[in-house]
Amino acid sequence: MDFEFSSGLIALAGIIPLTIIYLLRPRPKNIILPSLMFVRRISQNKLDSRRTLNKRITDPLFYLQLLALIFLAAALAGPLIDDVKADAQKVIIIMDSSASMTAPDRIDEARSIAIDSLGQENTITAAETIPVMIARGLDEKDAEKVINGMEARNTPSDIPKAILTAINEKESEHGKIIVVSDFETWEGRAPETYIRIANTKNIELEFRQVGNKTVNYAIVDGYLKDSNDGTYEYTCTIRNFNNRSAKLDVQLESNPGTAYGSKVSNSVQLSEYGSQQIKFSKIPQGISIVKILNEDSITCDNIAYISIPETKPKKILVLTDTDQNVSKSPLITAISLLPDVHVDVQKDLPDKLAEYDTIIINSRYKSLSSGAVKKILAYAQGGKDLIVIGNECLYDSSAMHGLYPILPVDIKSVEKEGGQTIETVGSGINIFDDVSFSEVYLHKLLVTIPKKDAAVLVEAEGTGPLVCMQNIKEGTVTYIGFSDTTGADAWNNFATTPTYPVFWAKLLKYMWGIEDISETNVNTGRYQAFDQTIKIKTPTETVSSDFVYYDECGIYELNQKTIAANLYDSGESNTFTERRLNLTGENSAIQKEDLHTASPDRPRKYLIYALICLLIVESAVMLRRKII
């Protein structure tokens, strides 16, 4: 055994005088004195007995003091032991699950290495754009099942973030982190840095590389430009990750699977490691797909999906008790400015409601009939869009109370004192980024409370939501707390501000799923949260969630929105690299970094505890014998 200070063992020499003292020490005797004549002789015998060595030491106090000397010497010397075992009990597996791992056999090799590295207690993490913890605290058998079920996704990877997350876990101390990756891309600090960071926390960090260089071609970039004629121009960059030139066949297919679909083919000659841009014009609204038809290692980067929102003509029914022949209300004026929107203003509910995409109820004085309210309820529950303006009639009329079950808010009272601060919240911050509420003054409004699962977009401090919506099947019911009445008895001045038409344009486009082109074409690895649970159709499944993570290339449908997700990452597509990670200078092999920290702290601590206990027992014995 090694010691921190071997010279501390010199203290063991104290055993010699301790032994001699106990050997020379006379044994106590019971002396009977029948007469005084034997006193001198007995005294002489006692003196002689002091000089006689005892052959045996039976005093337990000797052994207590002997152990105390041994523990003291050992504590001074400081025996060294390893703080971390070679085969750690706690193992954190970080598996690269990015797009480059979809190359042939890479994910299978990664699974095999991860299973061989399992310990008694295992945590499994997938390294994607964000670290995704799959499972924690599994035994070897359960961890193997989890690893066998893992698949590579179509996202970039952030290995450093996953490593730092694992290192910062309190449970990782005195454990082992094993990173299994092809290391095609590495952002942040050099790998050696993370090893040193891990070692400072008594964590062993091991890198295991998988994958050999393979041929791959990829669409590494793409963007759309509006042609101002209802179509778009798409420009993409195609790259050859190979040391040989290649001729690639590229095809654009618009609106696949429809009667009006079309295909356009092109070809490009690329030199070794070369790249070139291709343009496609007259891309119509809807879904289009650009494909590299040549076979290679990774399939997700051979396809680029394009989503151009379809702007179909919309028909809006406005139910109002305002006489439009006298003057149009600000609401009618604002929505009439929208392109491809037909506005029908009525005082009574028409018979054919199915032909309207959206109904707006803006009744201030005259209530709708009970029959009309029932038809509107059925209209909204059938998946259509309904907007209800908060006016006096909505609060006072018992017939209008029939709309309350489908409203996204509960109406409590009428607030007559103005001056509330108006602010956008949640998704409303992005939706109404061009709308200013700082000049809006509220004289009167309905006090409301949002219902469960309702999304609040605009609210007045202390009185509740002013814009709130909730999904019903495929449709949306929206409550607007801004009355558009003008004049002396106006509830607010919003209708007179310059951004009032912008507010309605933004709101209706959001309800109809008409997004900006940059919002319907995103890169994989992006994640987005929502104010409420929505139905999400991914390229492989349909789920209900308040969060979407674009981890697959393909088309996502979020209620009425269609979003295209593409990889567009040259680092993940470059599978022809040979030496991706080098921890040992000239040697390109990934070597295990064993962590055996020899430390005297733990044994010395236990030895001192044992020494203290011995001294306490010794003191008790000596006190019992009245030696002290």
Secondary structure, 3 states (H helix, E strand, C coil): CCECCHHHHHHHHHHHHHHHHHHHCCCCCCCCCCCHHHHHHHHHHHHHHHCCCCCCCCCHHHHHHHHHHHHHHHHHHCECEECCCCCCCEEEEEEECCHHHHCCCHHHHHHHHHHHCCCCEEEEEEECCCEEEEEEEECHHHHHHHHHCCCCCCCCCCHHHHHHHHHCCHHHCCCEEEEEECCCCCCCCCHHHHHHHHHHCCCEEEEEECCCCCCEEEEEEEEEEECCCCCEEEEEEEEEECCCCEEEEEEEEECCCCCCCEEEEEEEEECCCCEEEEEEEEECCEEEEEEECCCCCCCHHHEEEEEECCCCCEEEEEEECCCCCCCCCHHHHHHHCCCCEEEEEECCCCCCCCCCCEEEEECCCCCCCHHHHHHHHHHHHCCCEEEEECCHHHHHCCCHHHHHHHCCEEEEEEECCCCCCEEECCCHHHHCCCCCCCCCCECCEEEEEECCCCEEEEEECCCEEEEEEEEECCEEEEEECCCCCCCCCCCECHHHCCCHHHHHHHHHHHHHCCCCCCCCEEECCCEEEEEEEEEEECCCCEEEEEEEECCCCEEEEECCEEEEEECCCHHHHCCCCCCCCCCECCECCCCCCCCCCEECHHHHHHHHHHHHHHHHHHHHHHHHCCCC
